[in-house]
Amino acid sequence: MLSLPGSKSLHVLSAALLVALAAPIACAQAQSGAASHDALANAPFAGDFPTKESADLLRDELFFQRAVQVYLWALPAVNIYAMKEGSEKVYGAGYNVLPVWKERLNAKTKVTTPNSDCLYAMGYVNLAKDGPIVVEVPPKNQGIFDDFYQRPLTGPTLNDHTFMGDFGFAGPDGGKGGKYLLVPWDYKGDTPAGYFVFRSRTNNVLVFYRGFFTDPKDLGPANKLIAGTRIYPLNKPTGAAAMKFPDGSKTPAFMLFPHDGTYFDMLKRFVDEETVDPADMDWRGMMAAIGIAKGQPFQPTPHQRELLDKAAKTAFAMSKVEIWDELLNQPGGRYYPDRQWENVFAGQNPEFQSSGTFTNLVQRDAYFTSAYATSPGMVVDMVEKGAKYPSAWRDAEGNYLRGDHTYQLHLPPNVPAANFWSVTVYDPINASGLENGQPLPSLNSMDKPVQNADGSFDLYFGPKAPAGKEHNWVRTLPNKGYFIIFRLYSPKQAFFDKTWKPDDVKKISD
């Protein structure tokens, strides 16, 4: 890097040099890639059989390609398993442990795309270990039960509607609270009357709360509601372990999945702990081909370790291309044809199967490399229920957002969110909240940002606040990219029919 602290001219020179070098570098990479493909396609055979050199080359390539695809396929599983391991390392394990970010989730806790503008509580239960689990949900909450491939649990069918994963406002209790029974997918035991039964295809289940407040300075009522939760085995209603609610705001945790070869070690731990779903047999065969099989030792050779590490780094980089570039090319990938806001849930299907004939792997990879948890409440269009998540990686000119620059986001009057709206900035690589030095990497409507005379808002993102705009500003970091998620909780009809649209993020100064 040619730039030095305080040396703007060298920074500009460095940027110009990078631009000048970009084209020949890209050309050289393309030529190198083509040569690599040619070598594979033209690997020599002698007497109708591969030479030793050809066999070695093709064997390594096959191992590498399988590892890349296993990494991408396993993203939802390893993402959530990393959350479980990271949480249990800091807060402890057990059905009775429900960590709560009691002062909101700040950027010191590392997890993909959290919302800093409601209270989070996240626990993990194991149905194989503890049997069917009861979750007593207090009123006025919104949450999700996901299995460990991050598929919503299948719930009851009421009034011809099958609930999937959601509890609370978007679930069968409608925000009134209730008793939920979590059981394995093939459970045939008794189910007590009055319980909402949800079935899981994995042993482990994520119990994920969002607690809402109306005053950021008074989080007591929201915390009190979450603290009314009770989680216990169905067969131990009186002898269960006492609930624990560790404070994640005071003690942060690292809950991100690996971007290198240790990913496959984590995947092995997941495989050993989980049930075998017959639908996964082909992919379990892919894992077995790189040495990962349930109940068997994972012992790659040093050479295989090297390939696994390179495969993981390659796959992670590919997943970022999918979220930054390829998602825009998917049907419905843009919220608006004339704007840069991306729809990470194009298709309104929490399993990315809106086609009815296949799983959209671009959408699936793009989501789980940068986020966790899915349910209809997050995905399906529900007027004044659930939430929507327009996301921006680019400014109005189509350039990636850079922390060196100052940007403006104009929100027209009457933002269509019945509950609240917020903007949050994230690290584009690990997708965790941007650790920008502010208490929280976000701004929401409850913070009472300054409105314009017509009721609209102008929000600012940059390393320094424009003069007089401090209350409407989120700090970014020089020499660091970021992205923005604009959340609307309980979105109104104007959002869905697009009579209301946010402006693009516009650069206003370098």
N, C-alpha and C positions, 0 to 999 in steps of 0.2 A: 504494500500500500504506500503510495507516495505522499499522502496527506500527513501533516503533522498537527499537533494540537495548536489551534489558533491560526493555522495557515490556510486561509480560504483559497489562495491562488493555487497552492499545490493540490488541494482537494479538487478544484476544477480541472487542473491538468490531469490528475489521476482519472477523473471521470471521463475526460475527453480521450485519454489513452485507452481506457477500457472499451469505449465505444468503437474506437478505431480498430482495436484488436478483435472485437466480437465477431465480425463477419469471417475473417480468415480462420479463427478458432472453430467457429461453428462448422465451416466448410471442412476443416481438417477432421473434426469429430465425425461428420457424416461420412467422409471417405474412409476413416478408420473403421466405423461401424459396418460399412459396406464390405470392406476387406475381410472383417471377421465373419460376416455372413457367408461370403464367398468361400472362405476356408472351410466352413462347416459343410456347405452344400457340395463342395468339390473334394471332400476328404477322400483320398485315393483308396481304392480296393484293388487287391492283387489276386488274380485267380478267383474272382468273385467273392473274396473275403476281405474284410478290412485289414489294413496293415496295423501293426502295433501302435504306431503313432496316431493313425486315424481312430482306432478304438479308444485310446486314451483321451484324445481330443473330444470325441463325441460323448464318451462316458461322463467326463467332467461337465460338458455343456448340459447334458440331460439332468445331472444332479443339481447344477446351478439353476436351470430353468424350473425344475420342480420346487426347489427351495424358494425361489422368487414367488411362484404362484401360491405356495403354502403360506408364505408370509402375508400376502394380500388376502387370501381367503380367510385366514385366522384373525384378521384385524379386530372384528368385534369381540372375539373370545379373549384375545390377549390384552386388548384395551381394558376390558372390565376386570380381568384377572389381575392385572397390574394395579388397578384401583383397590381390589380386595387385599392383595398382599401389602400394598403401601399403607392402607388404612389399618390393617391388623397389626402391623409392625409398630405403629405409633399409639393406637387407641385400644388395642386388644381385640380378641376374636370371640365370637359367640352370637347366638340369636338375640341375646339381650343387650348387645352393644350397638347403639345407634348414635354415631358421632353427629353433632349438630354444630354448624358454623354460626354460633350464637350472636356474633357481631358482624355477620355477613362474611362471605368467602372472599378473602383478599388474594392478591397475586402471590403471596408467599406459599400458599397451598398450590401444588402443581398437579393439575388435572385438566383434561381437554375441555375447552369452552364452557367453563362454569358461568352462572349468572350471579353477579355480585349484588343484585338488586332485589333479591328475596332471600329468605333463610333456606339453607340447604341442610338436609339430614340424609345420610346414606348408610345403610346397613346391609349385611350379607348373611343369608341364612342357608343352611344345608339340609335339604330334605332327606338325603340318604343317611345322614348322621343323626338327625333329631326327629325324623318322621314329619308328618303333616304339621304345618306351622300356622298358628292363629296370629293375625295382626289386627289389633283393635285400633282403628283409625279415628282420631278425634275429628270434630267438625271443622269446616272452614279451611281445609287444606287441599292441595292438589299434588298427586304423586303417581308413581309408575311402579309396577312389578314387571321386571324383565328377567328372562332366563339368561344364561351366560353365553349365549350367542347374540344377546341383546335383541331377542324377539319378545314382543309383549306376550305375557301369559294369557291363555284363553280363559275368559271368564264366563259368567252366566248369560243366558239369553233372556232378555226381559222386553216385552212388547215388541217382539220380532227383531230386536237389536242385540247382537252379541258383543259384549264388552271385551276389549282386548287391552290388558295391561293397566288401564287407567283406574285410579281410585280418587276419591274426593270429588271436586266440582265436575270433572269430566267422566267420573266413574258411576257405578250403579247406585252409590249412596247420595249422589248429587250434591255433595258438600255438607251433608248432614252427619257424616261419620257413620261407622258401622264395623261389624266384625267380618274379617276376610279370612278364608281358609285356603292356604297354599298347599297343593298336593302334587305328587308326581303325575305325569301324563296318563299313566295306566292305573291310577288309584281306583280301587273298587270298595273301599271301606265305607264306614258310616260317615254321614255329613250332618252335623246338627242343624236343626231348623233355624232359619233366620240368618245364616252365614252366606256371604258371597264367596263361591268356590272358584278359585283360579288354578288352572293346571299348567305345570311346567314341564318342558322337555329336557331340562337339565337338572342335576342335583342342586346346584347353587342358584340362588335367586337374589337379584338386587331389589332392595326396598328403598325407594328414593322419594323423599318428600321435598316439596317446595312450600314454604310457609310465607304467607303474605302479610305485609304491614302497610299502614297508611302514613306513618310518620317515621322517617329514618332515625329520628332521635329517640324514639320509644319502641324498642323491639321486644319489650316485655310480654305483651299479649301474644305475639306470634310464637315466642319461645315457650310460653305456657301451654299453648295449644299442642305443639309438637311433643312437649314433655308429658302429655296425656296419653301418648302411645304405649301400648303394651304388646309385647311380642313373646310368644311362648309356644311350646309343643302342645298339640291338641290333647295328648295323653297326660299332660302335667299342668292343668289349669291352676293348681294351688301350690305345687312344689317346684315351680319354675324358678330359674335364677332371676334375681332382682334386676330391673332395668338399669342401664348405665347410659348417660348422655354426655360423653366427653366433648369438650369445647374445642372444635377445630380451629376457631379464630385465634385462640391463644397458643395452640400447639399445631403448627402446620405439618402437612404430610406430603410426601412425594409419591404421586399415584399415576405417573406416566409410563407408558409401555416403552420397551427398548427399541432403539433404531439401529442396533448392530446385532451380531450373532447371538448375544445372550437372549434375544427374543425367542429363539428355538428352545432354550433351556426352560424358559417360562412356559412356553407352549407345552412342553413335556409334562410339567407339573400340572397344568390344566387337564391334559389328557388323562393322566393317572387318577385325577380326582373326580372325573366326570363319568356319567353313564354313557353307554354306547347306543347311539340312535341309529337304527337301520338305514335311515335316509342318508347318513354320513359315510357309508362304507367306502365309496369311491375316494372321497377325500381322505379318509383314514388310510387308504392305500397310498395316496400321494405322500402323506406324512411318513408312512412306513418305509417308503422308498428313500427317504433321507434319514432314516434311523429312529423315527419317533413312533412308538407303538405302546399301547396301554399295557402296563405291567412288565414291560421289558426294559432293560438298561439302555440308556442313550449314550453311546460311546463312539462318537465320530473320531476318525483319525485326525492327526494334525492337518493333513491336506484338506480333508473334508471340512474341518473347522475354518480353514481359510476361505473355502468356497462359501460356507454358510454365512460368514461375516460379510463377504462381498455381496452375496445374494440379499441379505437383510438390508444393507445400505442401498443397494440398487432398488429393491422393492419399495422402501420408504420414499426414496426420491420419486419413483413412479407414482406413488399414491399422492404426492404433492402436486405433480403435474395434473393428475385427475381432478383434484379439488380446485386448482387455480385455473386450469385451461379447459380440460375436457368436459367438465360439468356444464359449461356454457353452451356446449354443442348438443346437449341432451334435450329431448322434448320438454318444454317447460322449464329449462334450466335458467332462463332469465324471467324475473317477475314482469319486466316491462321491456318491449323490444327496443325502446330508445334509451335505455338506462343500464347501468352496470350492476344492479342489484341481482345477486344470484339466489336461486331457490334450491337449497340443499335437500328439499323433500319434494322435488318435482314428481308428480304422479300420485301423491297423496296415499302412499302405501308404506307402512312402517317396516315392511320386509323388502321393499324395493321391487315388488312384483306386480306393478300396475298393468304390465302388458298382458298378464294372464297366461303367458306361455314361457317366461324365463325371468330370472333374477337379473336386474340391471346392475352388473358388476361395477360399472363406472360410478354410478350413484352410490352404491354400497361402499366401495373403497373410499370415495371422496368423503363420505360422511364419517366413517369410523376411523379415518386417520386424523380427524379433527374434532370429534365429538363422541358422546356416549348417550345411551338411553333413547329408545323410540317408543312411541305409542300413538294411537289415533289422535289423542289430545294435542300432540305436537304436530301431526301430519295432516289430518283431515280438516277441511274447511268447516269450522264450527263458529257460527256467528255468536259473539260475546261469550265464547267458551274457549278453553285451550289457549294456544299461543301461536304466533308466527315469527319467523326468524330471517328476514331479508339480510343478506350478508354482502359486504363489499371488500374486494381485494384491490380494486382499481378506482382511479378517479374518473372524472367526466371525460377525460381525453383517452382513457383506456390504459393509462400507465399505473403500475403497481404503486400502492401507497408507501411513502417513505417518511421515516421519522424526522428527517432533516427539514421537510417542507411544512408549511402551514396550510391547512385545508379548512373549508367551510362546508357545513351540511345545513341546508335550509329545509325545514319541515313546515309545510303550509299550515294554515289555521285548522283547528279541530282535528288533531291527530286521532285517528279512529281506534282508540284503545280504551275499553270500558274500565279496565282495572288500572293499568299503568303502561308506560313505554320507557325504554331505556336504550342507551348506546354503550357498548363495551368494546375495548380494544384488546387485541390478542396478539401474542407472538405467532408469526406465520409458520414457524418450524414446529414447535411443540404444541401449539394451539392452546396453551395455558394463558391465563390473564397476563397482560404485559406489565412487568414489574417496573413501573414508571416513576416510583417515588411518591405518588399520591396514595392516600389511604386505601382507595379502591380505583381500579382502572375503568371507571364507568361514570355515567351521569344518567339520572332518571327523572321522570316528571315529578316525583315526590320531592326531589331536591329543589323544586321550584326555580328552574332556570328562568332567566329574564326573557319575557316575551316581547315581541315587537308590537306596535300599535294595532296591527290587524289580527293579533293573536297567534301569529306564526312564531317559529323559533329559528335562530341561527346558532348552530353549535360549531365549536372550533376544535381542531386537532393539530397539535404542533409542539415543538420543544419549548416554546414560550407562548404565553397567552397574549393575544392582541390587546392593546391598551383598552382597559375598561370592560374586557370580555372574560375576566377570570371566572365568573360564576357559570359560564357556559362553555368551559374549556376542559378538555382531557389531554393530559401531557403525553407526548410521544418521545422517542429516544433517537437522537442523531445516529446516522449510520446503521439504522435498524428498521426493517420493514414491519408492517403490522396489518391486521385486517379488522373490520368493524362488523359487529352483529347489532342490528337494529331490531329489538324485540318489542312486540306488541302483545300484551296479555289481555285476553278477552277481546280480540279484534272485532270491530264493528263492520257492518255491511259495506261501508265505503271503501274499506281495504280490499274486500273481495271483488267488488264490481269495478274497482280501480278508478272511481271518481275522485279518490284521494291518492296521491302518489308522492313519496319523498323525492326531493331533488337528488341528483348525483352529488357525490363528494367532489368539491371543486378546489383545485389548488389556487391559493390567493397570494402566496409568496414562497420564495425559495428558502 
